[in-house]
Amino acid sequence: MSIDWVDRETLAYRSDGLSVLVWVDFEAGFFSRGRVVHKDSIKDWLDESGSVVGPVSPEERDVIIAAVMAHYANEGRACTAVP
């Protein structure tokens, strides 16, 4: 499993040759370093070419959100998830 940036607001969660795009926003507040994970952005598994392989199950979504939140916790940043 790995997590890396695709662009300023998108992370790629990668596992077993597949990836899921995750929209991550900044928390409100000028001095906030926290992040907000948008659960509804976690929809489909993609293969290496970017083609949709299948939907992300609710259980997989929970695992992905936990991994992203742990990623930020390791960086010392707050992270919350919203629907």
DSSP file (Angstrom, degrees, kcal/mol; ACC not computed):
  #  RESIDUE AA STRUCTURE BP1 BP2  ACC     N-H-->O    O-->H-N    N-H-->O    O-->H-N    TCO  KAPPA ALPHA  PHI   PSI    X-CA   Y-CA   Z-CA
    1    1 A M              0   0    0      0, 0.0     2,-0.3     0, 0.0    14,-0.2   0.000 360.0 360.0 360.0 137.8    0.0    0.0    0.0
    2    2 A S  E     -A   14   0A   0     12,-2.0    12,-3.2     2,-0.0     2,-0.4  -0.983 360.0-153.5-145.5 157.6    1.2    3.5   -0.8
    3    3 A I  E     +A   13   0A   0     -2,-0.3     2,-0.3    10,-0.2    10,-0.2  -0.997  24.4 159.5-132.2 127.2   -0.2    7.0   -0.8
    4    4 A D  E     -A   12   0A   0      8,-1.8     8,-3.2    -2,-0.4     2,-0.2  -0.982  40.5 -95.1-146.7 160.3    1.1    9.8   -3.0
    5    5 A W  E     +A   11   0A   0     -2,-0.3     6,-0.2     6,-0.2     3,-0.1  -0.501  25.8 178.3 -76.6 138.5    0.0   13.1   -4.5
    6    6 A V  E    S-     0   0A   0      4,-3.1     2,-0.2     1,-0.5     5,-0.2   0.747  74.7 -25.6-100.3 -44.7   -1.5   13.3   -8.0
    7    7 A D  E >  S-A   10   0A   0      3,-1.4     3,-0.9     0, 0.0    -1,-0.5  -0.825  89.2 -64.5-151.9-168.7   -2.2   17.0   -7.8
    8    8 A R  T 3  S+     0   0    0      1,-0.2     3,-0.0    -2,-0.2    -3,-0.0   0.749 132.3  22.4 -60.5 -26.8   -2.8   19.7   -5.2
    9    9 A E  T 3  S+     0   0    0      1,-0.1    15,-2.8    14,-0.0     2,-0.4   0.276 110.4  79.6-124.4   9.6   -6.1   18.2   -4.0
   10   10 A T  E <   -AB   7  23A   0     -3,-0.9    -4,-3.1    13,-0.2    -3,-1.4  -0.975  49.7-170.4-130.6 129.2   -5.9   14.6   -5.0
   11   11 A L  E     -AB   5  22A   0     11,-2.8    11,-2.8    -2,-0.4     2,-0.5  -0.820  16.7-140.3-105.4 151.8   -4.1   11.6   -3.4
   12   12 A A  E     -AB   4  21A   0     -8,-3.2    -8,-1.8    -2,-0.3     2,-0.6  -0.971   8.5-158.2-110.9 121.5   -3.7    8.2   -5.0
   13   13 A Y  E     -AB   3  20A   0      7,-2.8     7,-2.0    -2,-0.5     2,-0.4  -0.893  18.3-164.7 -93.9 120.6   -4.1    5.3   -2.7
   14   14 A R  E     +AB   2  19A   0    -12,-3.2   -12,-2.0    -2,-0.6     2,-0.3  -0.911  18.4 156.9-117.1 134.8   -2.4    2.3   -4.3
   15   15 A S  E >   - B   0  18A   0      3,-2.6     3,-2.1    -2,-0.4    -2,-0.0  -0.948  65.5  -8.5-155.6 131.8   -2.7   -1.3   -3.4
   16   16 A D  T 3  S-     0   0    0     -2,-0.3     3,-0.1     1,-0.3    -1,-0.0   0.835 127.6 -50.6  52.2  41.2   -2.1   -4.6   -5.3
   17   17 A G  T 3  S+     0   0    0      1,-0.3    -1,-0.3    30,-0.1     2,-0.3   0.453 121.7  97.2  80.8   0.2   -1.6   -2.9   -8.7
   18   18 A L  E <   -B   15   0A   0     -3,-2.1    -3,-2.6    29,-0.1     2,-0.3  -0.773  54.2-158.6-116.2 163.7   -4.8   -0.8   -8.4
   19   19 A S  E     -BC  14  46A   0     27,-2.1    27,-3.0    -2,-0.3     2,-0.4  -0.963   8.6-156.0-140.7 159.4   -5.4    2.8   -7.3
   20   20 A V  E     -B   13   0A   0     -7,-2.0    -7,-2.8    -2,-0.3     2,-0.4  -0.999  20.8-131.6-132.7 133.9   -8.2    4.9   -6.0
   21   21 A L  E     -B   12   0A   0     23,-0.4     2,-0.4    -2,-0.4    22,-0.4  -0.720  22.4-165.6 -88.1 137.1   -8.2    8.7   -6.2
   22   22 A V  E     -B   11   0A   0    -11,-2.8   -11,-2.8    -2,-0.4     2,-0.5  -0.985  15.4-137.6-127.6 123.3   -9.1   10.6   -3.0
   23   23 A W  E     -B   10   0A   0     15,-0.5    15,-2.4    -2,-0.4     2,-0.5  -0.701  24.5-174.9 -81.0 123.5  -10.1   14.3   -2.9
   24   24 A V  E     -E   37   0B   0    -15,-2.8    13,-0.2    -2,-0.5     2,-0.2  -0.986   1.2-173.2-124.1 124.7   -8.3   16.0    0.1
   25   25 A D  E     -E   36   0B   0     11,-3.0    11,-2.8    -2,-0.5     2,-0.3  -0.647  28.6-101.0-110.9 166.6   -9.1   19.6    0.9
   26   26 A F  E     -E   35   0B   0      9,-0.2     9,-0.3    -2,-0.2     3,-0.1  -0.673  40.0-109.3 -85.0 143.2   -7.6   22.0    3.4
   27   27 A E        -     0   0    0      7,-2.2     5,-0.2    -2,-0.3    -1,-0.1  -0.362  44.6 -93.3 -63.9 152.2   -9.3   22.6    6.7
   28   28 A A  S    S+     0   0    0      3,-0.1     6,-0.1     7,-0.0    -1,-0.1  -0.371  85.7  76.3 -65.0 146.8  -10.9   26.0    7.1
   29   29 A G  S >  S-     0   0    0      1,-0.1     3,-0.9    -3,-0.1    -2,-0.0   0.052  78.2-111.5 118.4 133.3   -8.8   28.6    8.7
   30   30 A F  T 3  S+     0   0    0      1,-0.2    -1,-0.1    -2,-0.1    -3,-0.0   0.863 116.5  34.7 -60.8 -39.8   -5.8   30.7    7.6
   31   31 A F  T 3  S+     0   0    0     -3,-0.1    -1,-0.2     2,-0.0     2,-0.2   0.339  89.2 122.2-100.3   7.0   -3.3   28.9    9.8
   32   32 A S    <   -     0   0    0     -3,-0.9    -3,-0.1    -5,-0.2    -6,-0.0  -0.490  35.9-177.7 -73.7 135.8   -4.8   25.5    9.7
   33   33 A R        +     0   0    0     -2,-0.2    -1,-0.1    -7,-0.1    -4,-0.0   0.348  48.7 116.0-107.0   1.7   -2.5   22.7    8.4
   34   34 A G        -     0   0    0     -6,-0.1    -7,-2.2    43,-0.1     2,-0.3  -0.180  53.8-141.4 -72.0 164.1   -5.3   20.1    8.7
   35   35 A R  E     -Ef  26  79B   0     43,-2.2    45,-2.1    -9,-0.3     2,-0.5  -0.889   1.6-146.3-125.7 155.7   -6.8   18.2    5.9
   36   36 A V  E     -Ef  25  80B   0    -11,-2.8   -11,-3.0    -2,-0.3     2,-0.5  -0.989  10.4-150.4-124.5 122.4  -10.3   17.0    5.0
   37   37 A V  E     -Ef  24  81B   0     43,-3.3    45,-2.8    -2,-0.5     2,-0.9  -0.809  11.5-142.2 -92.1 127.8  -10.9   13.7    3.2
   38   38 A H  E >   - f   0  82B   0    -15,-2.4     3,-2.0    -2,-0.5   -15,-0.5  -0.801   9.7-163.4 -92.9 104.2  -14.1   13.7    1.0
   39   39 A K  G >  S+     0   0    0     43,-2.9     3,-1.7    -2,-0.9    -1,-0.2   0.843  85.3  62.7 -55.9 -37.2  -15.5   10.2    1.4
   40   40 A D  G 3  S+     0   0    0     42,-0.4    -1,-0.3     1,-0.3    -2,-0.0   0.610  92.2  66.0 -69.4  -9.4  -17.7   10.6   -1.6
   41   41 A S  G <  S+     0   0    0     -3,-2.0     2,-1.2   -18,-0.2     3,-0.3   0.654  79.5  87.0 -82.1 -15.2  -14.7   11.0   -3.9
   42   42 A I    <   +     0   0    0     -3,-1.7   -20,-0.1    -4,-0.4    -1,-0.1  -0.702  54.5 126.9 -88.8  95.1  -13.6    7.4   -3.2
   43   43 A K        +     0   0    0     -2,-1.2    13,-3.1   -22,-0.4     2,-0.3   0.812  53.2  26.8-118.3 -53.5  -15.6    5.6   -5.9
   44   44 A D  E     - D   0  55A   0     -3,-0.3   -23,-0.4    11,-0.3     2,-0.4  -0.907  59.7-125.2-130.5 145.9  -13.7    3.3   -8.2
   45   45 A W  E     - D   0  54A   0      9,-3.4     8,-3.2    -2,-0.3     9,-1.0  -0.709  32.6-158.1 -80.0 137.1  -10.6    1.1   -8.4
   46   46 A L  E     -CD  19  52A   0    -27,-3.0   -27,-2.1    -2,-0.4     6,-0.2  -0.908   7.1-136.6-117.3 145.3   -8.4    2.1  -11.4
   47   47 A D    >   -     0   0    0      4,-2.3     3,-1.9    -2,-0.4   -29,-0.1  -0.266  45.3 -82.6 -86.1-175.7   -5.8   -0.1  -13.2
   48   48 A E  T 3  S+     0   0    0      1,-0.3   -30,-0.1   -31,-0.3    -1,-0.1   0.751 130.9  53.2 -62.9 -24.1   -2.4    1.2  -14.2
   49   49 A S  T 3  S-     0   0    0      2,-0.1    -1,-0.3     1,-0.0    -3,-0.0   0.511 120.1-107.6 -88.0  -3.8   -3.8    2.7  -17.4
   50   50 A G  S <  S+     0   0    0     -3,-1.9     2,-0.2     1,-0.3    -2,-0.1   0.521  71.7 142.7  90.9   6.2   -6.5    4.7  -15.5
   51   51 A S        -     0   0    0      1,-0.1    -4,-2.3     2,-0.0    -1,-0.3  -0.585  58.9-106.0 -81.3 143.0   -9.4    2.5  -16.6
   52   52 A V  E     +D   46   0A   0     -2,-0.2    -6,-0.2    -6,-0.2    -1,-0.1  -0.510  35.7 178.1 -69.7 128.9  -12.1    1.7  -14.0
   53   53 A V  E     -     0   0A   0     -8,-3.2    -1,-0.2     1,-0.4    -7,-0.2   0.757  59.9 -47.7 -99.9 -35.5  -11.8   -1.9  -12.8
   54   54 A G  E     -D   45   0A   0     -9,-1.0    -9,-3.4     0, 0.0    -1,-0.4  -0.950  66.9 -66.9 174.5 169.7  -14.7   -1.8  -10.3
   55   55 A P  E     -D   44   0A   0      0, 0.0     2,-0.5     0, 0.0   -11,-0.3  -0.363  44.9-114.1 -75.9 155.0  -16.4    0.0   -7.5
   56   56 A V        -     0   0    0    -13,-3.1   -14,-0.0    -2,-0.1   -36,-0.0  -0.773  33.9-131.8 -84.9 127.8  -14.8    0.5   -4.1
   57   57 A S     >  -     0   0    0     -2,-0.5     4,-2.6     1,-0.1     5,-0.2  -0.356  21.8-109.1 -75.3 160.9  -16.9   -1.3   -1.4
   58   58 A P  H  > S+     0   0    0      0, 0.0     4,-1.9     0, 0.0     5,-0.1   0.875 121.7  51.4 -57.1 -37.1  -18.0    0.5    1.8
   59   59 A E  H  > S+     0   0    0      2,-0.2     4,-1.8     1,-0.2     5,-0.1   0.913 110.4  47.5 -66.8 -42.5  -15.5   -1.7    3.7
   60   60 A E  H  > S+     0   0    0      1,-0.2     4,-2.6     2,-0.2    -1,-0.2   0.889 108.6  55.8 -64.5 -38.8  -12.6   -0.8    1.3
   61   61 A R  H  X S+     0   0    0     -4,-2.6     4,-2.7     1,-0.2    -1,-0.2   0.912 106.4  50.6 -59.2 -42.9  -13.6    2.9    1.6
   62   62 A D  H  X S+     0   0    0     -4,-1.9     4,-2.3     1,-0.2    -1,-0.2   0.894 110.6  49.1 -62.6 -40.0  -13.2    2.6    5.4
   63   63 A V  H  X S+     0   0    0     -4,-1.8     4,-2.2     2,-0.2    -2,-0.2   0.911 112.0  48.6 -64.7 -43.0   -9.8    1.0    5.0
   64   64 A I  H  X S+     0   0    0     -4,-2.6     4,-2.5     2,-0.2    -2,-0.2   0.924 111.7  48.6 -64.4 -45.8   -8.7    3.7    2.6
   65   65 A I  H  X S+     0   0    0     -4,-2.7     4,-2.6     1,-0.2     5,-0.2   0.920 111.3  50.2 -61.4 -43.8   -9.9    6.6    4.8
   66   66 A A  H  X S+     0   0    0     -4,-2.3     4,-2.3     1,-0.2    -1,-0.2   0.896 111.1  49.8 -60.8 -40.1   -8.1    5.0    7.8
   67   67 A A  H  X S+     0   0    0     -4,-2.2     4,-2.2     2,-0.2    -2,-0.2   0.910 111.6  47.4 -66.2 -42.3   -4.9    4.8    5.8
   68   68 A V  H  X S+     0   0    0     -4,-2.5     4,-2.0     2,-0.2    -2,-0.2   0.910 112.7  49.2 -65.5 -41.6   -5.1    8.4    4.6
   69   69 A M  H  X S+     0   0    0     -4,-2.6     4,-2.3     1,-0.2    -2,-0.2   0.894 111.5  49.1 -65.2 -39.3   -5.8    9.6    8.2
   70   70 A A  H  X S+     0   0    0     -4,-2.3     4,-2.3     2,-0.2    -1,-0.2   0.878 106.7  57.4 -65.4 -37.7   -2.8    7.5    9.5
   71   71 A H  H  X S+     0   0    0     -4,-2.2     4,-0.8     1,-0.2    -2,-0.2   0.926 111.0  42.0 -57.4 -46.9   -0.6    9.0    6.7
   72   72 A Y  H ><>S+     0   0    0     -4,-2.0     5,-2.7     1,-0.2     3,-0.5   0.868 110.0  57.0 -70.7 -36.4   -1.4   12.5    8.0
   73   73 A A  H ><5S+     0   0    0     -4,-2.3     3,-1.3     1,-0.2    -2,-0.2   0.892 103.4  54.7 -60.7 -38.6   -1.1   11.5   11.6
   74   74 A N  H 3<5S+     0   0    0     -4,-2.3    -1,-0.2     1,-0.3    -2,-0.2   0.768 108.1  49.8 -65.4 -24.9    2.5   10.3   10.8
   75   75 A E  T <<5S-     0   0    0     -4,-0.8    -1,-0.3    -3,-0.5    -2,-0.2   0.442 119.9-112.2 -89.5  -1.2    3.2   13.8    9.4
   76   76 A G  T < 5S+     0   0    0     -3,-1.3     2,-0.4    -4,-0.4    -3,-0.2   0.761  74.9 130.9  76.9  25.3    1.8   15.4   12.6
   77   77 A R      < -     0   0    0     -5,-2.7    -1,-0.3    -8,-0.1    -2,-0.2  -0.877  58.6-119.1-114.0 143.7   -1.3   16.9   10.7
   78   78 A A        -     0   0    0     -2,-0.4   -43,-2.2    -3,-0.1     2,-0.3  -0.495  32.3-175.6 -74.5 149.0   -4.9   16.7   11.7
   79   79 A C  E     +f   35   0B   0    -45,-0.2     2,-0.3    -2,-0.2   -43,-0.2  -0.973   7.0 179.3-149.7 132.4   -7.2   15.0    9.3
   80   80 A T  E     -f   36   0B   0    -45,-2.1   -43,-3.3    -2,-0.3     2,-0.4  -0.853  20.0-132.8-126.0 165.1  -11.0   14.5    9.3
   81   81 A A  E     -f   37   0B   0     -2,-0.3   -43,-0.2   -45,-0.2   -45,-0.0  -0.967  18.4-172.1-122.2 138.1  -13.4   12.8    6.9
   82   82 A V  E      f   38   0B   0    -45,-2.8   -43,-2.9    -2,-0.4   -42,-0.4  -0.915 360.0 360.0-125.1 153.1  -16.6   14.3    5.6
   83   83 A P              0   0    0      0, 0.0   -45,-0.1     0, 0.0    -2,-0.0   0.495 360.0 360.0 -59.3 360.0  -19.4   12.7    3.5
